[in-house]
Amino acid sequence: MKASLMNPSRPSPQEQQALSEKLEQANRQLMQSEKLAAIGQLAAGVAHEINNPVGYVYSNLQSLEAYLNDLFRLTEAVDSAQSLDDLRLIKHNIDYDYLREDLKDLLAESREGIERVKVIISAMKDFSHIEEDEFKPADLHRGIETTLNVVNNELKYKAEVIRDFGELPEIECIISQVNQVVMNLLVNAAHAIEDYGRITVRTRSTGHQVAIEVEDTGTGISREHLNRIFDPFFTTKPIGKGTGLGLSLSFSIVEKHNGRIEADSQPGQGTCFRVTLPVRQPEKNSHE
């Protein structure tokens, strides 16, 4: 019997399109799940970052309450004082000169604390735009600063962060996804440093492309592992410390942005990840 040239198991173009859409949806859900997991892991650190300034603002409010009571004593005495000497005595008793200077310091410190909380909350809000899936012009430096604020508690005990920023144009990207890549690289860099080291975040513009580098002074990656770091579920971290999806999803995000991600590492000397992205997306991506 003559074999048919038609392959009955081959999907039709419509079926291929449906399958492609399902795969894209699954990939988006995986990315969102990993992002939520990452935010969950960072939540304790973010809470600590917020609790610190809230703690000293609360303490300052208690001092301000005491100072206000002293000032009210002085102002109320204006009506009942028999002489200026009575007012001067009250002013001396409440240590008015010290109170006036400390009030300025308390207000400045409290304002700084509230600004810090606002920055962290704004960073979390910017960072957690999970559903965003549209290519738009974005400021990469703002995205990096947002991410540094979100992961600050992961970094500050492990490394000095050095910003080596070049002049960058706005680029067409899904900024929340690029932030996720930067977050993965920063957290990995912190985990690679055993005691205390240095993390350098470097940006450069090369014509029609921009580059982001995250370089650490950590333990480095062996040549054997370097060839596998972008494989799904591959991790050298202890059980429970990593899903093995961070770099794999970073690779997918960069690929979706028509860019590339590379790593250069020397065991014992550190690692440098370099993400290269186009300034403008091809027409197909821009209108997806």
Contacts in CASP RR format, 6 or more apart in sequence:
PFRMAT RR
TARGET T0000
AUTHOR 0000-0000-0000
METHOD contacts of the structure
MODEL  1
MKASLMNPSRPSPQEQQALSEKLEQANRQLMQSEKLAAIGQLAAGVAHEI
NNPVGYVYSNLQSLEAYLNDLFRLTEAVDSAQSLDDLRLIKHNIDYDYLR
EDLKDLLAESREGIERVKVIISAMKDFSHIEEDEFKPADLHRGIETTLNV
VNNELKYKAEVIRDFGELPEIECIISQVNQVVMNLLVNAAHAIEDYGRIT
VRTRSTGHQVAIEVEDTGTGISREHLNRIFDPFFTTKPIGKGTGLGLSLS
FSIVEKHNGRIEADSQPGQGTCFRVTLPVRQPEKNSHE
11 19 0 8 1.000
27 252 0 8 1.000
28 133 0 8 1.000
30 245 0 8 1.000
30 249 0 8 1.000
31 177 0 8 1.000
31 180 0 8 1.000
31 249 0 8 1.000
31 252 0 8 1.000
31 253 0 8 1.000
32 130 0 8 1.000
32 131 0 8 1.000
34 180 0 8 1.000
34 243 0 8 1.000
34 245 0 8 1.000
34 246 0 8 1.000
34 249 0 8 1.000
35 128 0 8 1.000
35 130 0 8 1.000
35 180 0 8 1.000
36 130 0 8 1.000
37 243 0 8 1.000
38 180 0 8 1.000
38 183 0 8 1.000
38 184 0 8 1.000
38 187 0 8 1.000
38 246 0 8 1.000
39 124 0 8 1.000
39 127 0 8 1.000
39 128 0 8 1.000
42 150 0 8 1.000
42 151 0 8 1.000
42 153 0 8 1.000
42 154 0 8 1.000
44 153 0 8 1.000
45 153 0 8 1.000
45 154 0 8 1.000
46 120 0 8 1.000
46 124 0 8 1.000
46 150 0 8 1.000
46 153 0 8 1.000
48 153 0 8 1.000
49 116 0 8 1.000
49 120 0 8 1.000
49 152 0 8 1.000
49 153 0 8 1.000
50 117 0 8 1.000
50 120 0 8 1.000
50 121 0 8 1.000
52 116 0 8 1.000
53 112 0 8 1.000
53 113 0 8 1.000
53 114 0 8 1.000
53 116 0 8 1.000
53 117 0 8 1.000
54 113 0 8 1.000
54 117 0 8 1.000
56 109 0 8 1.000
56 110 0 8 1.000
56 113 0 8 1.000
57 109 0 8 1.000
57 110 0 8 1.000
57 113 0 8 1.000
57 114 0 8 1.000
60 106 0 8 1.000
60 109 0 8 1.000
60 110 0 8 1.000
61 110 0 8 1.000
63 102 0 8 1.000
63 106 0 8 1.000
64 103 0 8 1.000
64 106 0 8 1.000
64 107 0 8 1.000
67 99 0 8 1.000
67 102 0 8 1.000
67 103 0 8 1.000
67 106 0 8 1.000
70 94 0 8 1.000
70 99 0 8 1.000
71 94 0 8 1.000
71 99 0 8 1.000
73 90 0 8 1.000
73 94 0 8 1.000
74 87 0 8 1.000
74 90 0 8 1.000
74 91 0 8 1.000
74 94 0 8 1.000
74 96 0 8 1.000
77 86 0 8 1.000
77 87 0 8 1.000
77 90 0 8 1.000
78 87 0 8 1.000
81 87 0 8 1.000
81 90 0 8 1.000
119 149 0 8 1.000
120 149 0 8 1.000
120 150 0 8 1.000
122 146 0 8 1.000
123 145 0 8 1.000
123 146 0 8 1.000
123 147 0 8 1.000
123 149 0 8 1.000
123 150 0 8 1.000
124 150 0 8 1.000
126 143 0 8 1.000
126 146 0 8 1.000
126 176 0 8 1.000
126 179 0 8 1.000
127 146 0 8 1.000
127 147 0 8 1.000
127 150 0 8 1.000
127 176 0 8 1.000
127 179 0 8 1.000
127 183 0 8 1.000
128 176 0 8 1.000
129 176 0 8 1.000
130 176 0 8 1.000
132 174 0 8 1.000
132 175 0 8 1.000
132 176 0 8 1.000
132 177 0 8 1.000
133 174 0 8 1.000
134 174 0 8 1.000
135 172 0 8 1.000
135 173 0 8 1.000
135 174 0 8 1.000
135 281 0 8 1.000
135 285 0 8 1.000
135 286 0 8 1.000
135 288 0 8 1.000
136 172 0 8 1.000
136 173 0 8 1.000
136 174 0 8 1.000
136 175 0 8 1.000
137 170 0 8 1.000
137 171 0 8 1.000
137 172 0 8 1.000
138 170 0 8 1.000
138 171 0 8 1.000
138 172 0 8 1.000
138 173 0 8 1.000
138 175 0 8 1.000
138 178 0 8 1.000
139 168 0 8 1.000
139 170 0 8 1.000
140 168 0 8 1.000
140 170 0 8 1.000
140 171 0 8 1.000
140 173 0 8 1.000
140 175 0 8 1.000
140 178 0 8 1.000
140 203 0 8 1.000
140 210 0 8 1.000
140 212 0 8 1.000
141 165 0 8 1.000
141 168 0 8 1.000
141 203 0 8 1.000
143 175 0 8 1.000
143 178 0 8 1.000
143 179 0 8 1.000
143 182 0 8 1.000
144 179 0 8 1.000
144 182 0 8 1.000
144 201 0 8 1.000
144 203 0 8 1.000
144 212 0 8 1.000
146 179 0 8 1.000
147 179 0 8 1.000
147 182 0 8 1.000
147 183 0 8 1.000
147 186 0 8 1.000
148 155 0 8 1.000
148 161 0 8 1.000
148 186 0 8 1.000
148 201 0 8 1.000
150 183 0 8 1.000
151 183 0 8 1.000
151 186 0 8 1.000
151 187 0 8 1.000
151 190 0 8 1.000
154 186 0 8 1.000
154 187 0 8 1.000
154 190 0 8 1.000
155 161 0 8 1.000
155 186 0 8 1.000
155 190 0 8 1.000
155 199 0 8 1.000
157 196 0 8 1.000
158 190 0 8 1.000
158 193 0 8 1.000
158 196 0 8 1.000
158 197 0 8 1.000
159 189 0 8 1.000
159 190 0 8 1.000
159 193 0 8 1.000
159 196 0 8 1.000
159 197 0 8 1.000
159 198 0 8 1.000
159 199 0 8 1.000
159 216 0 8 1.000
159 217 0 8 1.000
160 196 0 8 1.000
160 197 0 8 1.000
160 198 0 8 1.000
160 199 0 8 1.000
161 199 0 8 1.000
161 200 0 8 1.000
161 201 0 8 1.000
162 198 0 8 1.000
162 199 0 8 1.000
162 200 0 8 1.000
162 201 0 8 1.000
163 201 0 8 1.000
164 200 0 8 1.000
164 201 0 8 1.000
164 202 0 8 1.000
164 203 0 8 1.000
165 201 0 8 1.000
165 202 0 8 1.000
165 203 0 8 1.000
166 203 0 8 1.000
166 204 0 8 1.000
166 205 0 8 1.000
167 205 0 8 1.000
168 203 0 8 1.000
168 204 0 8 1.000
168 205 0 8 1.000
168 210 0 8 1.000
169 205 0 8 1.000
169 210 0 8 1.000
169 279 0 8 1.000
171 210 0 8 1.000
171 277 0 8 1.000
171 278 0 8 1.000
171 279 0 8 1.000
171 280 0 8 1.000
172 278 0 8 1.000
172 279 0 8 1.000
172 280 0 8 1.000
172 281 0 8 1.000
172 285 0 8 1.000
172 286 0 8 1.000
173 257 0 8 1.000
173 277 0 8 1.000
173 281 0 8 1.000
174 253 0 8 1.000
174 256 0 8 1.000
174 257 0 8 1.000
177 253 0 8 1.000
177 256 0 8 1.000
177 257 0 8 1.000
178 253 0 8 1.000
178 257 0 8 1.000
178 277 0 8 1.000
180 249 0 8 1.000
180 250 0 8 1.000
180 253 0 8 1.000
181 250 0 8 1.000
181 253 0 8 1.000
181 254 0 8 1.000
181 261 0 8 1.000
181 275 0 8 1.000
182 201 0 8 1.000
182 212 0 8 1.000
182 214 0 8 1.000
182 275 0 8 1.000
184 246 0 8 1.000
184 247 0 8 1.000
184 249 0 8 1.000
184 250 0 8 1.000
185 214 0 8 1.000
185 250 0 8 1.000
185 273 0 8 1.000
185 275 0 8 1.000
186 199 0 8 1.000
186 201 0 8 1.000
186 214 0 8 1.000
188 247 0 8 1.000
188 273 0 8 1.000
189 199 0 8 1.000
189 214 0 8 1.000
189 215 0 8 1.000
189 216 0 8 1.000
189 218 0 8 1.000
189 271 0 8 1.000
190 199 0 8 1.000
190 216 0 8 1.000
191 237 0 8 1.000
191 241 0 8 1.000
192 216 0 8 1.000
192 218 0 8 1.000
192 219 0 8 1.000
192 220 0 8 1.000
192 270 0 8 1.000
192 271 0 8 1.000
193 199 0 8 1.000
193 216 0 8 1.000
193 217 0 8 1.000
193 218 0 8 1.000
193 219 0 8 1.000
194 218 0 8 1.000
194 219 0 8 1.000
197 216 0 8 1.000
197 217 0 8 1.000
197 218 0 8 1.000
198 216 0 8 1.000
198 217 0 8 1.000
199 214 0 8 1.000
199 215 0 8 1.000
199 216 0 8 1.000
199 217 0 8 1.000
200 213 0 8 1.000
200 214 0 8 1.000
200 215 0 8 1.000
200 216 0 8 1.000
201 212 0 8 1.000
201 213 0 8 1.000
201 214 0 8 1.000
202 211 0 8 1.000
202 212 0 8 1.000
202 213 0 8 1.000
202 214 0 8 1.000
202 215 0 8 1.000
203 210 0 8 1.000
203 211 0 8 1.000
203 212 0 8 1.000
203 213 0 8 1.000
204 210 0 8 1.000
204 211 0 8 1.000
204 213 0 8 1.000
205 211 0 8 1.000
205 279 0 8 1.000
206 276 0 8 1.000
207 279 0 8 1.000
208 278 0 8 1.000
208 279 0 8 1.000
208 280 0 8 1.000
209 276 0 8 1.000
209 277 0 8 1.000
209 278 0 8 1.000
209 279 0 8 1.000
210 276 0 8 1.000
210 277 0 8 1.000
210 279 0 8 1.000
211 274 0 8 1.000
211 275 0 8 1.000
211 276 0 8 1.000
211 277 0 8 1.000
212 274 0 8 1.000
212 275 0 8 1.000
212 277 0 8 1.000
213 272 0 8 1.000
213 273 0 8 1.000
213 274 0 8 1.000
213 275 0 8 1.000
214 272 0 8 1.000
214 273 0 8 1.000
215 270 0 8 1.000
215 271 0 8 1.000
215 272 0 8 1.000
215 273 0 8 1.000
216 270 0 8 1.000
216 271 0 8 1.000
216 272 0 8 1.000
217 269 0 8 1.000
217 270 0 8 1.000
218 268 0 8 1.000
218 269 0 8 1.000
218 270 0 8 1.000
218 271 0 8 1.000
219 267 0 8 1.000
219 268 0 8 1.000
219 270 0 8 1.000
220 265 0 8 1.000
220 266 0 8 1.000
220 267 0 8 1.000
220 268 0 8 1.000
220 269 0 8 1.000
220 270 0 8 1.000
220 271 0 8 1.000
221 229 0 8 1.000
221 236 0 8 1.000
221 263 0 8 1.000
221 265 0 8 1.000
221 267 0 8 1.000
221 271 0 8 1.000
222 267 0 8 1.000
225 234 0 8 1.000
225 236 0 8 1.000
226 263 0 8 1.000
226 265 0 8 1.000
228 234 0 8 1.000
229 247 0 8 1.000
229 263 0 8 1.000
230 247 0 8 1.000
230 248 0 8 1.000
230 250 0 8 1.000
230 251 0 8 1.000
230 261 0 8 1.000
231 248 0 8 1.000
232 244 0 8 1.000
232 245 0 8 1.000
232 248 0 8 1.000
233 243 0 8 1.000
233 244 0 8 1.000
233 245 0 8 1.000
233 248 0 8 1.000
234 244 0 8 1.000
234 247 0 8 1.000
234 248 0 8 1.000
235 241 0 8 1.000
235 242 0 8 1.000
235 243 0 8 1.000
235 244 0 8 1.000
237 244 0 8 1.000
250 261 0 8 1.000
250 275 0 8 1.000
251 261 0 8 1.000
254 260 0 8 1.000
254 261 0 8 1.000
254 275 0 8 1.000
254 277 0 8 1.000
256 285 0 8 1.000
257 277 0 8 1.000
257 278 0 8 1.000
257 281 0 8 1.000
257 285 0 8 1.000
258 277 0 8 1.000
258 278 0 8 1.000
258 281 0 8 1.000
258 282 0 8 1.000
258 285 0 8 1.000
259 275 0 8 1.000
259 276 0 8 1.000
259 277 0 8 1.000
259 278 0 8 1.000
260 275 0 8 1.000
260 276 0 8 1.000
261 273 0 8 1.000
261 274 0 8 1.000
261 275 0 8 1.000
261 276 0 8 1.000
262 273 0 8 1.000
262 274 0 8 1.000
262 276 0 8 1.000
263 271 0 8 1.000
263 272 0 8 1.000
263 273 0 8 1.000
263 274 0 8 1.000
264 271 0 8 1.000
264 272 0 8 1.000
264 274 0 8 1.000
265 271 0 8 1.000
265 272 0 8 1.000
280 286 0 8 1.000
END
